[in-house]
Amino acid sequence: MNKVIRINEKDNVVVALCSIKAGERVNVGEIIVTAKEDIMQGHKMALKDIPEGEHVIKYGFPIGHVTVSAAAGTWLHTHNMRTNLSGEIEYSYHPNVKPLTPVEPETFMGYRRRDGRAAIRNEIWIVPTVGCVNDVAKKMAEDNQNLVTGSVEGLYTFAHPYGCSQTGEDHVQTRKLLAALTRHPNAAAVLVLGLGCENLTHEQFLEELGEYDADRVKFLICQEVDDEFEEARKLLKQCAEYAGQFTREEISVSELVIGMKCGGSDGLSGITANPVVGRFNDMMCARGASTVLTEVPEMFGAEEMLLNRCIDEAVFDKAVRMINGFKHYFISHHEVVYDNPSPGNRQGGITTLEDKSCGCVQKGGMAPIMDVIGYGEPVVTKGLNLLYGPGNDLVSSTAMTAAGAHLILFTTGRGTPFGAPAPTVKIATNTELAVRKQGWIDFDAGVVADGESIEDAAKRLLQLVIETAGGRQTESEQNGFRGIAIFKDGVTL
């Protein structure tokens, strides 16, 4: 087993695949480097002497610069490195689009909705329009679990604190997000639960939702009935009767929409799990499916890896507006655009935002970028889509679900139990995590560090996705871990 990896031939650093002791010698091709200090797994070591102020190159791109001269074998991290990032940037389009060779798609056993869409779960969702009814919705879900029979696979609700006391764009985003969840194909039937005096009125919600199937979507306003639980029971029975009509049938993988994100990343994220997801992404796009990549702040510093893959200049312009728009969002709140890696990220070996971003965007593989969509908007284009959203795990996972993702691939080096409304497949970047937290992790990509090829790991992941789409529960589903979070920017009244 190799103890270090040089990701790109241009790199002047290597990454430790396992802990290295001070004085230990490692071979990198024809280069032999002696570690000047202990190097933890996932952390960087200088491959050659790097003068003060010079770029640190990883993934073939600058991820910052050294603040003091670093001799070969030196540990490079927050104590001797800094970011190169500042504010908004002018970008120019230099197309580097490489079309994928089409592949005949496999099939999975899914559900066909009345409107023709595919689904991978057959659930009933209670969607609160305002936080005031969160506990009412929870009790309704708990009291009516006996309706989960036959092909009905679950009855769930998703608490949130909004729907009232919001202004401007925040109010719009809440309305869009909740309506998008109501439209999600994994929800065979939905009960939209309101209070009656909230800012997000029933009329507003109907306008946002647009045309809907009255057999599928039911509404209950608590203040307008004597006993909301009795009324909910009647409506949920109707939902269960409707949902029970659906049974699994063979559907092409090309109809899937897959979200991709990372959380609790470490120094191996960009070496094992994220490249495996990237290769999987290309496999799915070649099969005619749709994929979604978000976490815009974790594109900062890695834009060159993405922007020139936009299918045309119109999509490029949308991507630039998305990235610079998010930078403006930071700056307008008097925040720097580069303050992103969390304490856990840094402990795992990630030093700068560029370091994190270059690893993060590996999940997008090499497929052309076909479209850029806004928060709360649906995926309508086959292939790789970029989605406006933050890096926050809960908010970005919810945004991808609202965009129509049937399933989310979530890579992690530190581990996290969170599950989105859509089945959330947790992918470990290192085998130690996969073994230690088996109740969280669905797939071990850490074996790539031990020698399994990214191609073979991606094939295993594809098979797991097909099985999960066909009904295999994720660990978060088995644990009952499901939640949402809504993007907020402005004033709370």
Legacy VTK file of the C-alpha trace (Angstrom):
# vtk DataFile Version 3.0
C-alpha trace
ASCII
DATASET POLYDATA
POINTS 493 float
0.000 0.000 0.000
1.250 3.491 -0.873
1.484 5.771 2.142
1.078 8.989 0.167
-0.553 10.104 -3.046
0.421 12.811 -5.508
-2.975 13.590 -7.034
-1.705 15.467 -10.081
1.733 15.487 -11.699
1.807 19.289 -11.263
1.400 19.027 -7.473
4.186 20.132 -5.131
2.532 18.346 -2.192
1.465 14.811 -1.422
-1.381 13.667 0.821
-0.849 11.064 3.538
-3.062 8.018 3.021
-2.126 6.865 6.512
-0.229 8.435 9.401
3.471 9.009 8.733
6.070 9.352 11.487
8.796 11.980 11.568
11.913 10.631 9.867
9.950 8.131 7.780
10.903 8.009 4.103
8.268 7.723 1.378
8.627 7.146 -2.343
6.713 9.296 -4.832
7.708 7.921 -8.213
11.412 8.595 -8.457
11.322 11.135 -5.632
12.152 10.085 -2.057
10.935 12.405 0.710
11.720 12.213 4.415
8.989 13.504 6.720
10.343 16.279 8.932
7.481 15.823 11.419
4.487 13.571 12.017
1.967 13.802 9.184
-1.589 12.715 9.993
-3.818 10.835 7.545
-5.369 13.243 5.039
-2.807 15.979 5.670
-0.338 17.475 3.193
3.451 17.183 3.045
5.734 19.275 0.839
7.156 17.190 -1.987
9.907 19.702 -2.658
11.179 22.976 -1.209
8.510 25.695 -1.497
9.764 29.288 -1.044
7.820 31.778 1.073
4.821 33.182 -0.798
4.818 30.429 -3.454
1.654 28.577 -4.394
0.830 25.221 -2.874
-0.365 23.053 -5.775
-2.837 20.196 -5.182
-5.203 18.628 -7.757
-3.045 20.535 -10.264
-4.378 23.896 -8.991
-3.190 26.456 -6.431
-4.949 25.924 -3.088
-3.163 28.783 -1.282
0.390 29.863 -0.574
3.003 29.201 2.097
3.582 31.983 4.610
7.118 30.764 5.401
9.537 28.742 3.313
8.791 25.024 3.592
11.430 22.389 2.942
10.565 19.074 1.352
8.983 16.814 3.994
7.341 19.706 5.873
3.753 19.377 7.122
1.636 22.034 5.363
-1.485 23.220 7.125
-3.109 26.265 8.734
0.053 27.205 10.645
2.095 27.844 7.492
-0.447 28.281 4.669
-3.009 30.904 3.672
-5.773 31.196 1.067
-5.378 33.106 -2.218
-9.085 33.995 -2.403
-10.572 37.480 -2.224
-13.884 38.718 -3.690
-15.746 38.533 -6.983
-13.771 37.582 -10.093
-14.105 38.251 -13.802
-14.395 34.938 -15.653
-14.015 34.187 -19.349
-15.373 31.181 -21.215
-12.826 28.788 -22.718
-14.913 25.723 -23.590
-13.504 22.358 -22.597
-16.609 20.245 -23.085
-16.080 16.513 -23.520
-19.304 14.720 -24.468
-19.851 11.353 -22.817
-20.280 8.159 -24.802
-23.908 7.043 -24.337
-24.470 3.829 -22.378
-27.583 1.664 -22.400
-29.200 2.272 -18.986
-30.049 -0.442 -16.495
-33.466 -0.581 -14.853
-34.670 -0.352 -11.271
-37.941 -1.271 -9.597
-39.699 2.016 -8.952
-43.096 3.687 -9.001
-44.758 5.380 -11.961
-46.814 8.405 -10.929
-50.053 9.434 -12.577
-48.301 12.392 -14.252
-45.679 10.070 -15.718
-42.816 10.824 -13.347
-40.710 8.095 -11.754
-40.360 7.680 -7.982
-38.258 5.451 -5.738
-40.407 5.636 -2.583
-44.166 5.489 -2.031
-44.675 7.645 1.053
-47.215 10.039 2.553
-45.796 13.410 3.613
-47.296 16.011 5.925
-45.913 19.422 4.930
-46.425 22.187 7.533
-46.756 25.638 5.991
-45.746 27.320 9.269
-43.596 26.328 12.242
-46.514 26.808 14.668
-48.037 23.484 13.569
-44.840 21.413 13.671
-45.867 19.482 16.787
-49.403 19.046 15.504
-47.976 17.520 12.319
-45.680 15.237 14.348
-48.621 13.970 16.390
-50.656 13.391 13.226
-47.815 11.333 11.783
-47.392 9.341 15.002
-51.136 8.718 15.462
-51.644 7.428 11.922
-48.775 5.009 11.442
-51.291 2.185 11.038
-51.988 3.608 7.569
-48.519 2.457 6.494
-49.617 -0.827 4.954
-49.421 -2.547 1.583
-47.321 -0.529 -0.837
-47.403 2.590 1.383
-43.845 2.770 2.713
-44.015 5.537 5.297
-45.798 8.531 6.787
-43.509 11.448 7.614
-43.523 15.145 8.408
-40.762 17.750 8.182
-40.557 20.420 10.868
-39.224 23.913 10.118
-39.428 27.308 11.910
-40.700 29.464 9.031
-43.858 30.375 7.087
-44.520 33.473 9.207
-42.659 36.618 10.348
-40.560 36.586 7.180
-40.159 39.328 4.604
-39.120 39.668 0.990
-36.996 36.957 -0.533
-37.031 34.801 2.605
-40.801 34.531 2.426
-40.598 33.708 -1.285
-37.951 31.037 -0.695
-39.956 29.353 2.053
-43.038 29.278 -0.155
-41.094 27.898 -3.133
-39.303 25.274 -1.066
-42.428 23.903 0.632
-44.364 23.818 -2.647
-41.456 22.000 -4.310
-41.429 19.372 -1.544
-45.173 18.942 -2.020
-44.543 18.153 -5.691
-41.782 15.608 -4.970
-42.454 12.265 -6.708
-41.355 10.147 -3.713
-44.419 11.524 -1.921
-47.295 9.503 -3.339
-49.709 11.719 -1.411
-49.315 14.905 0.647
-51.269 16.622 3.408
-50.433 20.347 3.472
-51.026 21.525 7.032
-51.583 25.193 7.865
-52.551 27.134 10.977
-54.718 29.853 9.439
-53.165 33.174 10.419
-49.647 32.805 9.036
-48.032 35.001 6.376
-47.836 32.013 4.064
-51.547 31.956 3.322
-53.434 29.103 1.748
-54.031 31.259 -1.324
-50.307 32.012 -1.681
-49.440 28.352 -1.346
-51.953 27.345 -4.006
-50.556 29.977 -6.363
-47.014 28.722 -5.797
-47.996 25.072 -6.139
-49.745 25.582 -9.439
-51.793 22.806 -11.030
-52.088 19.767 -8.764
-53.935 16.460 -8.479
-56.678 16.857 -5.837
-56.573 13.116 -5.179
-52.881 13.379 -4.315
-52.679 16.681 -2.379
-55.001 17.455 0.546
-55.174 20.631 2.644
-56.055 21.196 6.301
-56.142 24.573 8.100
-56.212 23.928 11.847
-58.034 27.108 12.903
-60.924 26.320 10.585
-61.930 22.972 12.125
-63.052 21.904 15.605
-60.720 18.886 15.835
-57.699 18.993 13.550
-56.656 15.442 14.487
-60.027 13.979 13.550
-60.000 15.855 10.240
-56.409 14.837 9.581
-57.320 11.192 10.120
-59.997 11.432 7.422
-57.667 13.126 4.960
-54.733 10.818 5.661
-56.971 7.794 5.063
-57.768 9.246 1.651
-54.031 9.791 1.066
-53.311 6.180 2.026
-56.012 4.855 -0.293
-54.568 6.882 -3.150
-50.945 5.943 -2.414
-51.860 2.270 -2.039
-52.742 2.082 -5.738
-49.066 2.315 -6.731
-46.827 -0.744 -6.975
-43.234 -1.115 -8.086
-42.511 -1.671 -11.754
-39.435 -1.724 -13.976
-38.180 1.784 -14.838
-35.069 2.974 -16.677
-32.188 4.373 -14.638
-32.233 7.275 -17.117
-35.272 8.656 -15.259
-33.414 9.077 -11.964
-32.359 12.423 -10.510
-29.399 12.065 -8.110
-28.145 14.788 -5.762
-24.477 14.904 -4.727
-22.966 16.628 -1.709
-20.313 16.298 0.971
-20.270 17.084 4.674
-17.805 16.585 7.501
-15.066 16.333 4.859
-11.466 15.308 5.471
-8.224 15.198 3.528
-9.256 11.971 1.792
-12.604 13.317 0.532
-11.087 14.585 -2.727
-9.040 11.400 -3.165
-11.497 8.582 -2.456
-15.222 9.281 -2.000
-15.652 12.417 -4.116
-13.819 11.055 -7.188
-15.848 7.833 -6.871
-19.049 9.900 -6.883
-17.620 11.890 -9.801
-17.075 8.743 -11.816
-20.560 7.569 -10.833
-21.891 10.965 -11.987
-20.375 10.425 -15.423
-21.840 6.905 -15.552
-25.302 8.263 -14.760
-25.071 11.129 -17.249
-23.931 8.676 -19.953
-27.087 6.683 -19.183
-29.291 9.726 -19.731
-30.017 10.451 -16.068
-29.911 13.805 -14.259
-27.493 14.746 -11.485
-27.335 17.789 -9.203
-24.260 19.475 -7.681
-24.702 22.339 -5.215
-22.748 23.884 -2.282
-21.745 27.017 -4.211
-19.267 28.336 -1.570
-17.396 25.063 -1.999
-16.858 25.898 -5.652
-14.895 29.058 -4.746
-11.305 28.523 -5.806
-12.179 25.542 -8.007
-14.205 27.409 -10.625
-11.727 26.532 -13.364
-12.583 22.874 -12.887
-16.243 23.594 -13.596
-16.923 26.687 -15.679
-15.267 25.668 -18.929
-17.308 22.455 -18.899
-20.529 24.436 -19.363
-22.250 23.183 -22.518
-22.525 26.682 -23.996
-21.921 30.322 -23.170
-25.486 30.853 -21.907
-25.025 28.160 -19.252
-21.553 29.566 -18.489
-23.082 33.008 -17.870
-25.674 31.487 -15.524
-22.912 29.662 -13.621
-20.851 32.856 -13.269
-23.902 34.752 -11.973
-24.507 31.954 -9.476
-20.933 31.965 -8.164
-20.430 35.745 -8.039
-23.965 36.139 -6.687
-23.070 33.931 -3.762
-19.852 35.854 -3.198
-21.910 39.061 -3.148
-24.190 37.408 -0.583
-21.149 36.848 1.652
-19.765 40.350 1.150
-23.154 42.020 1.711
-23.197 40.397 5.142
-19.645 41.636 5.815
-18.250 38.104 5.642
-15.115 37.008 3.800
-15.664 34.559 0.959
-12.890 32.210 2.054
-13.823 31.474 5.692
-15.411 28.056 5.131
-13.494 24.967 6.304
-14.956 23.872 9.654
-12.890 22.766 12.657
-13.591 19.155 11.659
-12.488 19.851 8.079
-9.239 21.327 9.317
-8.607 18.483 11.729
-9.088 16.083 8.811
-6.425 17.825 6.735
-8.281 20.533 4.771
-6.446 23.845 5.062
-8.052 26.481 2.822
-11.344 26.919 1.015
-9.562 26.215 -2.279
-8.321 22.941 -0.788
-11.876 22.042 0.223
-13.413 23.234 -3.045
-11.017 21.361 -5.313
-11.933 18.194 -3.435
-15.631 19.034 -3.339
-16.089 19.551 -7.085
-14.598 16.123 -7.786
-18.175 14.897 -7.263
-19.087 16.511 -10.595
-16.793 14.175 -12.529
-15.995 15.266 -16.085
-19.503 15.458 -17.555
-20.603 18.624 -19.383
-22.619 21.050 -17.260
-26.012 21.212 -18.916
-27.894 23.737 -16.784
-27.818 25.993 -13.719
-30.975 26.186 -11.600
-32.106 28.461 -8.795
-33.074 27.633 -5.236
-36.449 25.887 -5.129
-36.452 25.281 -8.883
-36.824 21.806 -10.427
-34.315 19.889 -12.504
-35.627 19.825 -16.090
-32.445 19.002 -18.022
-30.746 15.633 -18.417
-27.090 15.468 -17.391
-25.167 17.459 -14.756
-26.963 20.459 -13.236
-25.560 23.096 -10.856
-27.941 24.278 -8.133
-27.820 27.547 -6.186
-27.429 26.671 -2.516
-25.051 26.923 0.444
-22.675 24.334 1.807
-24.712 23.750 4.961
-25.618 20.069 5.011
-29.271 20.430 5.988
-30.033 23.390 3.723
-28.259 22.015 0.645
-29.725 18.503 1.045
-33.202 20.020 1.341
-32.587 22.165 -1.745
-31.561 19.120 -3.782
-34.645 17.234 -2.601
-36.813 20.200 -3.597
-35.118 20.212 -7.010
-36.470 16.700 -7.493
-33.562 14.490 -6.414
-34.920 11.003 -5.831
-31.832 10.127 -3.819
-28.791 11.961 -2.414
-25.202 10.728 -2.293
-23.508 12.238 0.752
-19.757 11.780 1.145
-18.206 12.269 4.579
-14.846 11.806 6.232
-15.890 12.727 9.757
-19.336 11.116 9.739
-22.844 12.515 10.125
-26.235 10.907 10.893
-28.370 13.459 9.029
-30.913 12.292 6.472
-32.857 14.396 3.967
-36.476 13.696 2.953
-34.993 11.864 -0.055
-33.064 8.668 0.795
-29.548 9.758 1.739
-26.679 7.365 0.969
-23.692 8.074 3.238
-20.317 7.367 1.660
-17.249 7.149 3.909
-13.957 8.551 2.661
-11.991 6.248 4.953
-12.545 2.650 6.025
-12.004 3.400 9.723
-15.136 5.563 9.703
-17.119 2.981 7.721
-16.250 0.283 10.265
-16.739 2.419 13.376
-20.043 4.053 12.377
-21.865 1.257 10.583
-25.194 2.710 11.724
-24.458 5.850 9.688
-22.483 4.666 6.654
-23.902 2.890 3.598
-20.807 2.655 1.396
-17.066 2.488 2.045
-15.020 4.441 -0.503
-11.969 4.325 1.773
-10.876 1.121 0.040
-9.716 3.318 -2.848
-6.865 4.438 -0.593
-5.979 0.746 -0.194
-5.801 0.123 -3.928
-9.300 -0.413 -5.343
-9.707 1.548 -8.558
-12.094 4.505 -8.685
-13.788 2.805 -11.648
-14.507 -0.394 -9.699
-15.725 1.535 -6.654
-18.045 3.607 -8.872
-19.485 0.426 -10.358
-20.200 -0.840 -6.836
-21.829 2.485 -6.010
-23.985 2.313 -9.139
-25.246 -1.097 -8.057
-26.034 0.221 -4.561
-27.961 3.153 -6.065
-30.012 0.794 -8.245
-30.795 -1.337 -5.188
-31.656 1.726 -3.092
-33.898 3.087 -5.840
-35.578 -0.309 -5.843
-36.433 -0.135 -2.147
-33.303 -0.950 -0.159
-33.350 1.389 2.842
-30.392 3.598 3.697
-29.021 3.650 7.232
-30.601 7.064 7.839
-33.965 5.709 6.692
-33.673 2.724 9.020
-32.848 5.094 11.866
-35.803 7.332 11.021
-33.484 10.310 10.434
-35.204 12.813 8.128
-35.163 16.579 8.279
-35.279 19.815 6.319
-33.802 23.282 6.636
-34.821 26.328 4.608
-32.353 28.924 3.312
-32.734 32.237 5.166
-31.097 35.574 4.482
-33.010 38.535 5.856
-35.134 39.887 8.685
-37.313 37.907 11.065
-40.183 40.120 12.265
LINES 1 494
493 0 1 2 3 4 5 6 7 8 9 10 11 12 13 14 15 16 17 18 19 20 21 22 23 24 25 26 27 28 29 30 31 32 33 34 35 36 37 38 39 40 41 42 43 44 45 46 47 48 49 50 51 52 53 54 55 56 57 58 59 60 61 62 63 64 65 66 67 68 69 70 71 72 73 74 75 76 77 78 79 80 81 82 83 84 85 86 87 88 89 90 91 92 93 94 95 96 97 98 99 100 101 102 103 104 105 106 107 108 109 110 111 112 113 114 115 116 117 118 119 120 121 122 123 124 125 126 127 128 129 130 131 132 133 134 135 136 137 138 139 140 141 142 143 144 145 146 147 148 149 150 151 152 153 154 155 156 157 158 159 160 161 162 163 164 165 166 167 168 169 170 171 172 173 174 175 176 177 178 179 180 181 182 183 184 185 186 187 188 189 190 191 192 193 194 195 196 197 198 199 200 201 202 203 204 205 206 207 208 209 210 211 212 213 214 215 216 217 218 219 220 221 222 223 224 225 226 227 228 229 230 231 232 233 234 235 236 237 238 239 240 241 242 243 244 245 246 247 248 249 250 251 252 253 254 255 256 257 258 259 260 261 262 263 264 265 266 267 268 269 270 271 272 273 274 275 276 277 278 279 280 281 282 283 284 285 286 287 288 289 290 291 292 293 294 295 296 297 298 299 300 301 302 303 304 305 306 307 308 309 310 311 312 313 314 315 316 317 318 319 320 321 322 323 324 325 326 327 328 329 330 331 332 333 334 335 336 337 338 339 340 341 342 343 344 345 346 347 348 349 350 351 352 353 354 355 356 357 358 359 360 361 362 363 364 365 366 367 368 369 370 371 372 373 374 375 376 377 378 379 380 381 382 383 384 385 386 387 388 389 390 391 392 393 394 395 396 397 398 399 400 401 402 403 404 405 406 407 408 409 410 411 412 413 414 415 416 417 418 419 420 421 422 423 424 425 426 427 428 429 430 431 432 433 434 435 436 437 438 439 440 441 442 443 444 445 446 447 448 449 450 451 452 453 454 455 456 457 458 459 460 461 462 463 464 465 466 467 468 469 470 471 472 473 474 475 476 477 478 479 480 481 482 483 484 485 486 487 488 489 490 491 492
